[in-house]
C-alpha cells in the first residue's frame, strides 16, 4: 500500500505549535515521511486528525441547507434587482 503525503503545499512552520500550518505535521514527521513504513504513516495521519479536531471547535448547530443561495446568474439575490 502506498500512502500519499498529507502535504497541501502550504509549507510554513508555526513557531508556537511546531506544526506545519498546511498539513499539521512536525518537522520530524515531514522529514521522515518518505522513509517511514506505512504503519508509521498511518500513525502520523491519525495524529494529524487529532490535531485538526483539537484546533477546530465542533459545530453546535450544523446548517442543514447551503449557507449561500445563488441565483441562476451567480448573484446573491436570486437574480432579482
Gaussian input, Z-matrix of N, CA and C with variables (Angstrom, degrees):
# hf/3-21g

backbone

0 1
 N
 C     1     B1
 C     2     B2     1     A1
 N     3     B3     2     A2     1     D1
 C     4     B4     3     A3     2     D2
 C     5     B5     4     A4     3     D3
 N     6     B6     5     A5     4     D4
 C     7     B7     6     A6     5     D5
 C     8     B8     7     A7     6     D6
 N     9     B9     8     A8     7     D7
 C    10    B10     9     A9     8     D8
 C    11    B11    10    A10     9     D9
 N    12    B12    11    A11    10    D10
 C    13    B13    12    A12    11    D11
 C    14    B14    13    A13    12    D12
 N    15    B15    14    A14    13    D13
 C    16    B16    15    A15    14    D14
 C    17    B17    16    A16    15    D15
 N    18    B18    17    A17    16    D16
 C    19    B19    18    A18    17    D17
 C    20    B20    19    A19    18    D18
 N    21    B21    20    A20    19    D19
 C    22    B22    21    A21    20    D20
 C    23    B23    22    A22    21    D21
 N    24    B24    23    A23    22    D22
 C    25    B25    24    A24    23    D23
 C    26    B26    25    A25    24    D24
 N    27    B27    26    A26    25    D25
 C    28    B28    27    A27    26    D26
 C    29    B29    28    A28    27    D27
 N    30    B30    29    A29    28    D28
 C    31    B31    30    A30    29    D29
 C    32    B32    31    A31    30    D30
 N    33    B33    32    A32    31    D31
 C    34    B34    33    A33    32    D32
 C    35    B35    34    A34    33    D33
 N    36    B36    35    A35    34    D34
 C    37    B37    36    A36    35    D35
 C    38    B38    37    A37    36    D36
 N    39    B39    38    A38    37    D37
 C    40    B40    39    A39    38    D38
 C    41    B41    40    A40    39    D39
 N    42    B42    41    A41    40    D40
 C    43    B43    42    A42    41    D41
 C    44    B44    43    A43    42    D42
 N    45    B45    44    A44    43    D43
 C    46    B46    45    A45    44    D44
 C    47    B47    46    A46    45    D45
 N    48    B48    47    A47    46    D46
 C    49    B49    48    A48    47    D47
 C    50    B50    49    A49    48    D48
 N    51    B51    50    A50    49    D49
 C    52    B52    51    A51    50    D50
 C    53    B53    52    A52    51    D51
 N    54    B54    53    A53    52    D52
 C    55    B55    54    A54    53    D53
 C    56    B56    55    A55    54    D54
 N    57    B57    56    A56    55    D55
 C    58    B58    57    A57    56    D56
 C    59    B59    58    A58    57    D57
 N    60    B60    59    A59    58    D58
 C    61    B61    60    A60    59    D59
 C    62    B62    61    A61    60    D60
 N    63    B63    62    A62    61    D61
 C    64    B64    63    A63    62    D62
 C    65    B65    64    A64    63    D63
 N    66    B66    65    A65    64    D64
 C    67    B67    66    A66    65    D65
 C    68    B68    67    A67    66    D66
 N    69    B69    68    A68    67    D67
 C    70    B70    69    A69    68    D68
 C    71    B71    70    A70    69    D69
 N    72    B72    71    A71    70    D70
 C    73    B73    72    A72    71    D71
 C    74    B74    73    A73    72    D72
 N    75    B75    74    A74    73    D73
 C    76    B76    75    A75    74    D74
 C    77    B77    76    A76    75    D75
 N    78    B78    77    A77    76    D76
 C    79    B79    78    A78    77    D77
 C    80    B80    79    A79    78    D78
 N    81    B81    80    A80    79    D79
 C    82    B82    81    A81    80    D80
 C    83    B83    82    A82    81    D81
 N    84    B84    83    A83    82    D82
 C    85    B85    84    A84    83    D83
 C    86    B86    85    A85    84    D84
 N    87    B87    86    A86    85    D85
 C    88    B88    87    A87    86    D86
 C    89    B89    88    A88    87    D87
 N    90    B90    89    A89    88    D88
 C    91    B91    90    A90    89    D89
 C    92    B92    91    A91    90    D90
 N    93    B93    92    A92    91    D91
 C    94    B94    93    A93    92    D92
 C    95    B95    94    A94    93    D93
 N    96    B96    95    A95    94    D94
 C    97    B97    96    A96    95    D95
 C    98    B98    97    A97    96    D96
 N    99    B99    98    A98    97    D97
 C   100   B100    99    A99    98    D98
 C   101   B101   100   A100    99    D99
 N   102   B102   101   A101   100   D100
 C   103   B103   102   A102   101   D101
 C   104   B104   103   A103   102   D102
 N   105   B105   104   A104   103   D103
 C   106   B106   105   A105   104   D104
 C   107   B107   106   A106   105   D105
 N   108   B108   107   A107   106   D106
 C   109   B109   108   A108   107   D107
 C   110   B110   109   A109   108   D108
 N   111   B111   110   A110   109   D109
 C   112   B112   111   A111   110   D110
 C   113   B113   112   A112   111   D111
 N   114   B114   113   A113   112   D112
 C   115   B115   114   A114   113   D113
 C   116   B116   115   A115   114   D114
 N   117   B117   116   A116   115   D115
 C   118   B118   117   A117   116   D116
 C   119   B119   118   A118   117   D117
 N   120   B120   119   A119   118   D118
 C   121   B121   120   A120   119   D119
 C   122   B122   121   A121   120   D120
 N   123   B123   122   A122   121   D121
 C   124   B124   123   A123   122   D122
 C   125   B125   124   A124   123   D123
 N   126   B126   125   A125   124   D124
 C   127   B127   126   A126   125   D125
 C   128   B128   127   A127   126   D126
 N   129   B129   128   A128   127   D127
 C   130   B130   129   A129   128   D128
 C   131   B131   130   A130   129   D129
 N   132   B132   131   A131   130   D130
 C   133   B133   132   A132   131   D131
 C   134   B134   133   A133   132   D132
 N   135   B135   134   A134   133   D133
 C   136   B136   135   A135   134   D134
 C   137   B137   136   A136   135   D135
 N   138   B138   137   A137   136   D136
 C   139   B139   138   A138   137   D137
 C   140   B140   139   A139   138   D138
 N   141   B141   140   A140   139   D139
 C   142   B142   141   A141   140   D140
 C   143   B143   142   A142   141   D141
 N   144   B144   143   A143   142   D142
 C   145   B145   144   A144   143   D143
 C   146   B146   145   A145   144   D144
 N   147   B147   146   A146   145   D145
 C   148   B148   147   A147   146   D146
 C   149   B149   148   A148   147   D147
 N   150   B150   149   A149   148   D148
 C   151   B151   150   A150   149   D149
 C   152   B152   151   A151   150   D150
 N   153   B153   152   A152   151   D151
 C   154   B154   153   A153   152   D152
 C   155   B155   154   A154   153   D153
 N   156   B156   155   A155   154   D154
 C   157   B157   156   A156   155   D155
 C   158   B158   157   A157   156   D156
 N   159   B159   158   A158   157   D157
 C   160   B160   159   A159   158   D158
 C   161   B161   160   A160   159   D159
 N   162   B162   161   A161   160   D160
 C   163   B163   162   A162   161   D161
 C   164   B164   163   A163   162   D162
 N   165   B165   164   A164   163   D163
 C   166   B166   165   A165   164   D164
 C   167   B167   166   A166   165   D165
 N   168   B168   167   A167   166   D166
 C   169   B169   168   A168   167   D167
 C   170   B170   169   A169   168   D168
 N   171   B171   170   A170   169   D169
 C   172   B172   171   A171   170   D170
 C   173   B173   172   A172   171   D171
 N   174   B174   173   A173   172   D172
 C   175   B175   174   A174   173   D173
 C   176   B176   175   A175   174   D174
 N   177   B177   176   A176   175   D175
 C   178   B178   177   A177   176   D176
 C   179   B179   178   A178   177   D177
 N   180   B180   179   A179   178   D178
 C   181   B181   180   A180   179   D179
 C   182   B182   181   A181   180   D180
 N   183   B183   182   A182   181   D181
 C   184   B184   183   A183   182   D182
 C   185   B185   184   A184   183   D183
 N   186   B186   185   A185   184   D184
 C   187   B187   186   A186   185   D185
 C   188   B188   187   A187   186   D186
 N   189   B189   188   A188   187   D187
 C   190   B190   189   A189   188   D188
 C   191   B191   190   A190   189   D189
 N   192   B192   191   A191   190   D190
 C   193   B193   192   A192   191   D191
 C   194   B194   193   A193   192   D192
 N   195   B195   194   A194   193   D193
 C   196   B196   195   A195   194   D194
 C   197   B197   196   A196   195   D195
 N   198   B198   197   A197   196   D196
 C   199   B199   198   A198   197   D197
 C   200   B200   199   A199   198   D198
 N   201   B201   200   A200   199   D199
 C   202   B202   201   A201   200   D200
 C   203   B203   202   A202   201   D201
 N   204   B204   203   A203   202   D202
 C   205   B205   204   A204   203   D203
 C   206   B206   205   A205   204   D204
 N   207   B207   206   A206   205   D205
 C   208   B208   207   A207   206   D206
 C   209   B209   208   A208   207   D207
 N   210   B210   209   A209   208   D208
 C   211   B211   210   A210   209   D209
 C   212   B212   211   A211   210   D210
 N   213   B213   212   A212   211   D211
 C   214   B214   213   A213   212   D212
 C   215   B215   214   A214   213   D213
 N   216   B216   215   A215   214   D214
 C   217   B217   216   A216   215   D215
 C   218   B218   217   A217   216   D216
 N   219   B219   218   A218   217   D217
 C   220   B220   219   A219   218   D218
 C   221   B221   220   A220   219   D219
 N   222   B222   221   A221   220   D220
 C   223   B223   222   A222   221   D221
 C   224   B224   223   A223   222   D222
 N   225   B225   224   A224   223   D223
 C   226   B226   225   A225   224   D224
 C   227   B227   226   A226   225   D225
 N   228   B228   227   A227   226   D226
 C   229   B229   228   A228   227   D227
 C   230   B230   229   A229   228   D228
 N   231   B231   230   A230   229   D229
 C   232   B232   231   A231   230   D230
 C   233   B233   232   A232   231   D231
 N   234   B234   233   A233   232   D232
 C   235   B235   234   A234   233   D233
 C   236   B236   235   A235   234   D234
 N   237   B237   236   A236   235   D235
 C   238   B238   237   A237   236   D236
 C   239   B239   238   A238   237   D237
 N   240   B240   239   A239   238   D238
 C   241   B241   240   A240   239   D239
 C   242   B242   241   A241   240   D240

   B1=1.4513
   B2=1.5253
   B3=1.3187
   B4=1.4531
   B5=1.5209
   B6=1.3032
   B7=1.4604
   B8=1.5242
   B9=1.3395
   B10=1.4631
   B11=1.5245
   B12=1.3058
   B13=1.4547
   B14=1.5258
   B15=1.3120
   B16=1.4620
   B17=1.5273
   B18=1.3178
   B19=1.4643
   B20=1.5286
   B21=1.3450
   B22=1.4671
   B23=1.5346
   B24=1.3250
   B25=1.4689
   B26=1.5234
   B27=1.3130
   B28=1.4649
   B29=1.5272
   B30=1.2968
   B31=1.4594
   B32=1.5193
   B33=1.3222
   B34=1.4627
   B35=1.5196
   B36=1.3057
   B37=1.4554
   B38=1.5175
   B39=1.3137
   B40=1.4592
   B41=1.5246
   B42=1.3180
   B43=1.4657
   B44=1.5264
   B45=1.3171
   B46=1.4602
   B47=1.5279
   B48=1.3136
   B49=1.4674
   B50=1.5256
   B51=1.3284
   B52=1.4574
   B53=1.5147
   B54=1.3344
   B55=1.4597
   B56=1.5200
   B57=1.3195
   B58=1.4548
   B59=1.5302
   B60=1.3209
   B61=1.4700
   B62=1.5274
   B63=1.3232
   B64=1.4631
   B65=1.5107
   B66=1.3332
   B67=1.4746
   B68=1.5279
   B69=1.3137
   B70=1.4675
   B71=1.5284
   B72=1.3459
   B73=1.4628
   B74=1.5238
   B75=1.3196
   B76=1.4567
   B77=1.5245
   B78=1.3198
   B79=1.4576
   B80=1.5292
   B81=1.3239
   B82=1.4724
   B83=1.5234
   B84=1.3372
   B85=1.4645
   B86=1.5251
   B87=1.3282
   B88=1.4641
   B89=1.5282
   B90=1.3230
   B91=1.4693
   B92=1.5288
   B93=1.3263
   B94=1.4540
   B95=1.5137
   B96=1.3365
   B97=1.4628
   B98=1.5343
   B99=1.3034
   B100=1.4699
   B101=1.5265
   B102=1.3312
   B103=1.4631
   B104=1.5310
   B105=1.3136
   B106=1.4652
   B107=1.5274
   B108=1.3291
   B109=1.4641
   B110=1.5361
   B111=1.3185
   B112=1.4624
   B113=1.5257
   B114=1.3149
   B115=1.4651
   B116=1.5295
   B117=1.3279
   B118=1.4648
   B119=1.5230
   B120=1.3271
   B121=1.4602
   B122=1.5250
   B123=1.3241
   B124=1.4657
   B125=1.5294
   B126=1.3255
   B127=1.4714
   B128=1.5235
   B129=1.3219
   B130=1.4646
   B131=1.5297
   B132=1.3284
   B133=1.4623
   B134=1.5313
   B135=1.3149
   B136=1.4670
   B137=1.5252
   B138=1.3298
   B139=1.4637
   B140=1.5250
   B141=1.3381
   B142=1.4644
   B143=1.5218
   B144=1.3236
   B145=1.4699
   B146=1.5259
   B147=1.3240
   B148=1.4667
   B149=1.5280
   B150=1.3232
   B151=1.4662
   B152=1.5227
   B153=1.3260
   B154=1.4597
   B155=1.5344
   B156=1.3088
   B157=1.4658
   B158=1.5249
   B159=1.3223
   B160=1.4653
   B161=1.5223
   B162=1.3296
   B163=1.4592
   B164=1.5176
   B165=1.3271
   B166=1.4611
   B167=1.5199
   B168=1.3326
   B169=1.4630
   B170=1.5288
   B171=1.3162
   B172=1.4708
   B173=1.5293
   B174=1.3346
   B175=1.4539
   B176=1.5232
   B177=1.3102
   B178=1.4601
   B179=1.5255
   B180=1.3127
   B181=1.4592
   B182=1.5213
   B183=1.3312
   B184=1.4593
   B185=1.5233
   B186=1.3313
   B187=1.4691
   B188=1.5158
   B189=1.3313
   B190=1.4521
   B191=1.5244
   B192=1.3383
   B193=1.4567
   B194=1.5193
   B195=1.3186
   B196=1.4673
   B197=1.5240
   B198=1.3086
   B199=1.4607
   B200=1.5176
   B201=1.2890
   B202=1.4561
   B203=1.5201
   B204=1.2931
   B205=1.4615
   B206=1.5158
   B207=1.3037
   B208=1.4575
   B209=1.5274
   B210=1.3058
   B211=1.4606
   B212=1.5071
   B213=1.3119
   B214=1.4522
   B215=1.5250
   B216=1.3361
   B217=1.4651
   B218=1.5167
   B219=1.3160
   B220=1.4591
   B221=1.5177
   B222=1.3473
   B223=1.4641
   B224=1.5253
   B225=1.3133
   B226=1.4632
   B227=1.5167
   B228=1.2980
   B229=1.4638
   B230=1.5216
   B231=1.2857
   B232=1.4583
   B233=1.5114
   B234=1.3349
   B235=1.4471
   B236=1.5163
   B237=1.3303
   B238=1.4544
   B239=1.5075
   B240=1.3204
   B241=1.4626
   B242=1.4922
   A1=107.52
   A2=116.02
   A3=120.87
   A4=108.70
   A5=116.37
   A6=121.43
   A7=108.52
   A8=117.36
   A9=119.60
   A10=111.94
   A11=114.68
   A12=121.18
   A13=110.49
   A14=117.61
   A15=120.66
   A16=112.84
   A17=117.55
   A18=121.83
   A19=110.13
   A20=115.67
   A21=120.79
   A22=110.50
   A23=116.58
   A24=123.03
   A25=113.67
   A26=116.35
   A27=122.38
   A28=104.38
   A29=115.87
   A30=121.94
   A31=111.44
   A32=115.02
   A33=122.12
   A34=107.45
   A35=115.68
   A36=119.85
   A37=110.03
   A38=116.38
   A39=122.10
   A40=107.73
   A41=116.89
   A42=121.15
   A43=111.94
   A44=117.07
   A45=119.86
   A46=112.34
   A47=117.01
   A48=119.75
   A49=112.39
   A50=117.51
   A51=120.78
   A52=112.85
   A53=116.65
   A54=121.89
   A55=110.72
   A56=115.17
   A57=120.28
   A58=107.33
   A59=116.23
   A60=120.29
   A61=112.04
   A62=117.55
   A63=120.61
   A64=113.68
   A65=116.53
   A66=119.60
   A67=113.70
   A68=117.58
   A69=123.03
   A70=113.57
   A71=116.03
   A72=119.35
   A73=109.65
   A74=115.35
   A75=121.37
   A76=108.98
   A77=116.89
   A78=121.15
   A79=109.84
   A80=117.41
   A81=120.38
   A82=111.97
   A83=117.06
   A84=120.18
   A85=110.97
   A86=116.06
   A87=120.49
   A88=109.99
   A89=115.94
   A90=120.98
   A91=112.04
   A92=117.94
   A93=120.95
   A94=115.43
   A95=117.43
   A96=120.41
   A97=112.78
   A98=118.23
   A99=121.27
   A100=112.55
   A101=117.35
   A102=120.66
   A103=113.10
   A104=117.09
   A105=120.43
   A106=110.85
   A107=116.84
   A108=119.25
   A109=109.83
   A110=116.06
   A111=120.16
   A112=112.69
   A113=117.80
   A114=120.49
   A115=110.34
   A116=117.17
   A117=121.15
   A118=110.79
   A119=116.69
   A120=120.54
   A121=110.85
   A122=116.68
   A123=120.24
   A124=110.99
   A125=117.10
   A126=120.24
   A127=111.05
   A128=116.56
   A129=120.42
   A130=109.99
   A131=116.99
   A132=120.37
   A133=111.23
   A134=117.11
   A135=120.69
   A136=110.56
   A137=116.93
   A138=120.76
   A139=110.76
   A140=116.47
   A141=120.53
   A142=110.13
   A143=117.20
   A144=121.26
   A145=110.40
   A146=117.18
   A147=120.52
   A148=110.63
   A149=116.75
   A150=120.32
   A151=110.41
   A152=115.78
   A153=120.21
   A154=110.23
   A155=116.71
   A156=120.86
   A157=111.57
   A158=117.09
   A159=119.55
   A160=111.77
   A161=117.60
   A162=120.96
   A163=112.87
   A164=117.23
   A165=121.45
   A166=110.35
   A167=117.14
   A168=118.38
   A169=110.32
   A170=117.27
   A171=119.21
   A172=110.27
   A173=115.74
   A174=120.40
   A175=109.01
   A176=116.80
   A177=120.80
   A178=111.05
   A179=116.78
   A180=122.37
   A181=108.67
   A182=116.93
   A183=118.43
   A184=110.73
   A185=117.25
   A186=119.69
   A187=111.20
   A188=115.33
   A189=119.47
   A190=111.63
   A191=116.18
   A192=121.00
   A193=108.48
   A194=117.14
   A195=118.99
   A196=110.76
   A197=115.57
   A198=120.26
   A199=111.64
   A200=117.81
   A201=121.21
   A202=108.82
   A203=116.30
   A204=121.38
   A205=108.07
   A206=117.75
   A207=121.32
   A208=110.22
   A209=114.26
   A210=119.89
   A211=110.35
   A212=114.91
   A213=120.01
   A214=112.53
   A215=117.20
   A216=120.78
   A217=112.48
   A218=118.30
   A219=120.68
   A220=113.19
   A221=116.91
   A222=117.13
   A223=109.65
   A224=115.87
   A225=120.92
   A226=113.70
   A227=119.95
   A228=120.10
   A229=112.87
   A230=117.36
   A231=121.33
   A232=114.18
   A233=117.22
   A234=120.32
   A235=113.47
   A236=117.41
   A237=121.62
   A238=109.81
   A239=116.58
   A240=120.75
   A241=111.77
   D1=136.45
   D2=176.77
   D3=-111.51
   D4=118.40
   D5=-177.15
   D6=-98.60
   D7=120.09
   D8=-178.30
   D9=-70.61
   D10=152.72
   D11=178.03
   D12=-66.14
   D13=143.53
   D14=176.97
   D15=-80.52
   D16=3.98
   D17=-179.50
   D18=-59.41
   D19=134.07
   D20=177.21
   D21=-118.38
   D22=20.03
   D23=177.44
   D24=62.49
   D25=31.27
   D26=170.07
   D27=-119.70
   D28=79.29
   D29=-168.85
   D30=-98.87
   D31=84.29
   D32=176.13
   D33=-135.81
   D34=127.20
   D35=179.05
   D36=-87.17
   D37=130.96
   D38=175.76
   D39=-83.76
   D40=119.93
   D41=-175.75
   D42=-64.04
   D43=-34.56
   D44=-177.29
   D45=-73.43
   D46=-46.75
   D47=-176.79
   D48=-88.39
   D49=-25.02
   D50=-175.16
   D51=78.02
   D52=15.49
   D53=-178.32
   D54=-112.59
   D55=150.35
   D56=172.87
   D57=-67.57
   D58=134.16
   D59=-179.58
   D60=-67.97
   D61=-22.29
   D62=-179.33
   D63=-86.32
   D64=-54.44
   D65=-172.56
   D66=-107.03
   D67=-5.33
   D68=178.24
   D69=64.43
   D70=29.36
   D71=175.35
   D72=-101.55
   D73=157.95
   D74=173.62
   D75=-80.37
   D76=167.10
   D77=177.40
   D78=-59.32
   D79=-42.92
   D80=179.82
   D81=-63.57
   D82=-39.12
   D83=178.67
   D84=-66.02
   D85=-39.20
   D86=179.05
   D87=-66.61
   D88=-49.33
   D89=-176.56
   D90=-63.39
   D91=-34.09
   D92=-176.22
   D93=-93.65
   D94=-1.15
   D95=-173.10
   D96=-57.34
   D97=-50.27
   D98=-174.54
   D99=-59.84
   D100=-36.01
   D101=-177.28
   D102=-93.19
   D103=-7.20
   D104=-175.78
   D105=-71.99
   D106=140.89
   D107=173.67
   D108=-68.79
   D109=158.93
   D110=-177.83
   D111=-55.27
   D112=-37.24
   D113=-179.87
   D114=-61.09
   D115=-40.51
   D116=178.23
   D117=-68.13
   D118=-39.35
   D119=178.07
   D120=-61.68
   D121=-40.48
   D122=178.13
   D123=-64.15
   D124=-37.10
   D125=176.07
   D126=-65.13
   D127=-39.99
   D128=178.59
   D129=-65.16
   D130=-42.95
   D131=178.19
   D132=-61.94
   D133=-37.98
   D134=177.03
   D135=-65.73
   D136=-40.08
   D137=177.99
   D138=-64.27
   D139=-39.53
   D140=177.46
   D141=-61.55
   D142=-43.83
   D143=179.76
   D144=-60.85
   D145=-41.25
   D146=178.36
   D147=-66.08
   D148=-41.67
   D149=178.91
   D150=-62.36
   D151=-45.26
   D152=-179.62
   D153=-61.49
   D154=-43.48
   D155=-179.85
   D156=-63.91
   D157=-35.81
   D158=-179.03
   D159=-77.22
   D160=-21.84
   D161=179.66
   D162=-86.30
   D163=-26.89
   D164=-177.80
   D165=-102.84
   D166=125.16
   D167=177.43
   D168=-68.70
   D169=145.04
   D170=179.61
   D171=-68.46
   D172=148.17
   D173=175.85
   D174=-73.66
   D175=123.85
   D176=178.66
   D177=-74.54
   D178=-45.43
   D179=179.66
   D180=-133.89
   D181=82.93
   D182=-177.87
   D183=-60.82
   D184=140.70
   D185=-179.72
   D186=-65.60
   D187=142.56
   D188=178.78
   D189=-95.95
   D190=-12.95
   D191=178.65
   D192=-127.22
   D193=160.05
   D194=177.16
   D195=-56.13
   D196=143.21
   D197=-178.88
   D198=-73.70
   D199=-23.51
   D200=-176.10
   D201=-127.09
   D202=119.24
   D203=176.53
   D204=-100.89
   D205=112.85
   D206=-178.67
   D207=-99.95
   D208=143.34
   D209=175.31
   D210=-75.43
   D211=178.40
   D212=-176.01
   D213=-60.42
   D214=-31.77
   D215=-179.98
   D216=-86.75
   D217=1.22
   D218=-179.93
   D219=88.77
   D220=4.73
   D221=179.35
   D222=-87.56
   D223=166.10
   D224=-173.31
   D225=-85.04
   D226=-12.09
   D227=-176.58
   D228=-102.32
   D229=21.62
   D230=175.19
   D231=73.12
   D232=18.42
   D233=178.16
   D234=92.03
   D235=-2.03
   D236=179.50
   D237=-92.15
   D238=146.89
   D239=178.81
   D240=-99.79

